[in-house]
Amino acid sequence: MESLEAELERARDLDVADLADAIETIGFECTRCGACCKSAEPCSADSRAAEPRDSEADDPHTATVFPDEVRDLQAATDYDWRDVARPMPYGLDDASDESQPTGETFEWALQTDACGDCVFYEEDDEGTGACSVHGDRPLICRTYPFSVALGGTSQPMGEAVDEEGMVRAHECEGLGRDISREEAEDLAAALKERAIRELTEAIAVRDEYAPAEPDEGVVVHDSEGAKRPDGTPYEG
């Protein structure tokens, strides 16, 4: 297995034109169906209006967001850290009615509402979806449904349903549609940026990691060190 540093060099050497060729071959056009922003389970409008962090959804939307992306979204919305991001749920002990999740996890996920949908997802009366922070959306949102086949990344995107060269396509009803060369190149550039960023973050998480033994609650390890769920440093 190649080291993260070797994978990072491979990411930096990716050719945007080659990635764009692959994206053109696969094809893509966003249909604004919202599937990439929502829980797999349907939800009522009344439930959707509930406060975030109280989700009982069985399959909540999970999208990785890095610390500086959280701060960018805070600046764009004037939200608190916990309104933007939540600890990545993997590895945490399940919460019960009487307690909150506990344990250690790595990285952050975009916050979800009571339905398990991204808190920034909006839908009109006809069911057409939109992102309320589209101009400031994280890299994983900018590049979905594509990823690059490099090791050392951990974005939860599911199995690939199509591939072309280094590019993998994940489940999305917009795949197979015509895409302009300009759009393919923009998407390819973002995809390369994301590949570099994921590996840079992974290296920093590895280098900053020190085991935590919280008496209660959750500790999140990211590229800046250990944090509490509200984004403040974990003091141990």
C-alpha positions in Angstrom: 0.0 0.0 0.0 1.3 3.4 -1.0 1.9 6.0 1.7 -0.4 9.0 2.1 2.4 11.2 0.9 2.9 9.1 -2.2 -0.8 9.2 -2.9 -0.7 13.0 -2.4 2.0 13.3 -5.1 -0.2 11.3 -7.4 -3.1 13.6 -6.7 -1.0 16.6 -7.5 0.0 15.1 -10.8 -3.5 14.5 -12.0 -4.2 16.0 -15.4 -7.4 18.1 -15.3 -7.9 17.6 -19.1 -7.8 13.8 -18.6 -10.3 14.0 -15.7 -12.5 16.2 -17.9 -12.3 13.7 -20.7 -13.5 11.0 -18.3 -16.4 13.1 -17.0 -17.5 13.9 -20.6 -17.4 10.1 -21.4 -19.5 9.2 -18.4 -21.8 12.3 -18.8 -23.6 14.3 -16.1 -26.2 16.9 -15.6 -27.7 17.8 -12.2 -31.4 17.2 -12.2 -31.9 18.9 -8.8 -33.6 15.8 -7.5 -32.0 16.3 -4.1 -31.1 12.7 -3.6 -27.5 13.5 -2.7 -28.6 15.9 0.0 -31.4 13.9 1.6 -31.8 10.8 3.9 -32.9 7.7 2.1 -36.0 7.7 4.2 -39.0 9.9 3.3 -40.0 12.6 5.8 -42.9 14.9 6.5 -42.8 18.7 6.3 -43.6 18.9 10.0 -40.7 16.6 10.9 -38.4 18.5 8.6 -39.0 21.7 10.6 -37.7 20.2 13.8 -34.4 21.3 15.3 -31.2 19.7 14.0 -29.2 17.2 16.1 -32.3 15.4 17.2 -32.5 13.2 14.2 -34.0 9.7 14.5 -33.5 9.0 10.8 -32.2 5.5 10.1 -30.1 6.6 7.2 -29.1 10.3 7.6 -27.3 12.2 4.9 -23.6 12.1 5.5 -21.1 14.4 3.7 -17.6 15.2 5.0 -16.8 18.9 5.7 -13.4 20.1 6.7 -12.7 22.6 9.5 -12.1 25.6 7.3 -15.2 24.7 5.2 -17.2 24.8 8.4 -15.9 28.3 9.2 -16.7 29.4 5.6 -20.3 28.2 6.0 -20.5 29.9 9.4 -19.4 33.2 7.8 -21.9 32.8 5.0 -24.8 32.0 7.3 -23.9 33.5 10.8 -24.6 30.0 12.2 -22.9 28.3 15.2 -20.4 25.5 14.5 -23.0 22.9 15.6 -25.6 24.3 13.2 -23.2 23.7 10.3 -21.4 20.4 11.3 -21.8 17.4 13.5 -19.2 14.7 14.5 -18.9 12.0 11.8 -21.1 9.2 13.3 -18.8 6.3 12.5 -17.2 4.7 15.5 -19.4 6.5 18.1 -21.5 4.6 20.7 -25.2 4.9 19.8 -27.2 7.4 21.7 -30.2 6.3 23.7 -33.2 8.3 24.9 -31.3 9.1 28.1 -27.8 9.8 26.8 -25.8 11.4 24.0 -23.3 9.6 21.7 -19.9 9.0 23.2 -16.4 8.2 22.0 -13.9 9.3 19.4 -14.4 9.9 15.7 -12.6 11.5 12.7 -13.7 14.5 10.8 -17.0 16.3 10.5 -20.2 15.8 8.6 -22.6 18.5 7.4 -25.4 18.9 10.0 -28.7 17.3 9.3 -32.3 18.1 10.3 -34.7 15.9 12.1 -35.3 13.9 8.9 -31.6 13.2 8.3 -31.4 15.7 5.4 -28.7 18.3 5.0 -29.8 21.4 6.9 -28.9 23.5 3.8 -31.2 21.6 1.5 -34.4 23.4 0.4 -37.2 22.1 -1.8 -40.0 24.0 -3.5 -43.6 23.0 -3.7 -42.9 21.0 -6.9 -40.1 19.0 -5.2 -37.2 20.7 -7.0 -34.2 20.8 -4.7 -31.7 23.6 -4.1 -28.8 24.3 -1.8 -29.2 27.4 0.3 -25.4 27.9 0.4 -24.6 26.8 -3.1 -21.8 29.3 -3.7 -20.1 28.2 -0.4 -20.8 24.5 -0.6 -18.0 22.1 0.4 -15.8 20.2 -2.1 -17.6 16.9 -1.7 -20.9 18.7 -2.7 -19.2 20.5 -5.6 -17.9 17.3 -7.1 -20.7 14.7 -6.4 -21.3 12.2 -8.0 -17.6 11.8 -8.9 -14.5 10.8 -7.1 -11.0 9.9 -8.0 -9.6 6.4 -7.5 -6.8 7.2 -5.1 -6.1 5.5 -1.8 -6.0 7.4 1.5 -9.4 9.1 1.2 -12.4 8.4 3.3 -15.4 10.2 1.8 -18.5 8.1 2.3 -19.9 8.1 -1.2 -20.8 4.4 -1.6 -19.8 2.0 -4.4 -19.0 3.3 -7.9 -21.7 2.6 -10.5 -19.5 3.7 -13.5 -15.8 4.4 -14.1 -13.5 5.9 -16.7 -9.8 5.9 -16.1 -9.2 7.4 -12.6 -12.7 8.8 -12.3 -15.4 6.9 -10.5 -19.1 7.8 -10.7 -21.5 7.1 -7.9 -25.3 6.6 -7.9 -27.1 9.7 -9.3 -30.0 10.0 -11.8 -28.0 12.7 -13.6 -25.3 10.4 -14.9 -25.2 9.6 -18.6 -26.5 13.1 -19.7 -24.6 15.5 -21.9 -22.2 17.9 -20.3 -20.3 20.7 -21.9 -16.6 20.8 -22.1 -16.4 23.9 -19.9 -18.6 22.3 -17.2 -16.5 19.1 -17.4 -13.3 21.0 -17.0 -14.7 23.0 -14.0 -15.8 19.8 -12.4 -12.5 18.1 -13.1 -10.5 21.0 -11.6 -12.7 20.8 -8.4 -12.3 17.0 -8.4 -8.5 17.4 -8.5 -8.6 20.0 -5.7 -10.7 17.7 -3.6 -8.4 14.7 -4.1 -5.4 16.9 -3.0 -7.4 18.3 -0.1 -8.6 14.9 1.2 -5.1 13.5 1.3 -3.6 16.7 2.8 -6.3 16.5 5.5 -5.7 12.7 6.1 -2.0 13.4 6.6 -2.7 16.2 9.0 -5.2 14.1 11.0 -2.6 11.3 11.3 0.1 13.7 12.4 -2.1 15.6 14.9 -3.8 12.5 16.4 -3.4 11.7 20.0 -5.7 9.2 21.7 -8.4 10.8 23.8 -10.3 9.2 26.7 -13.3 11.5 27.2 -15.2 10.8 30.5 -18.3 11.8 28.6 -19.4 13.1 25.2 -17.6 13.0 21.9 -14.1 14.0 20.7 -13.6 14.7 17.0 -10.1 14.4 15.5 -9.5 16.6 12.5 -6.5 18.2 10.8 -6.3 20.9 13.5 -6.3 18.5 16.4 -9.0 17.2 18.8 -12.2 19.1 19.2 -15.5 18.9 21.1 -18.7 18.8 19.0 -19.1 22.6 19.2 -15.7 23.0 17.5 -13.8 24.1 20.6 -10.4 22.4 21.4 -10.5 19.2 23.5 -8.3 19.9 26.5 -8.2 16.3 27.8 
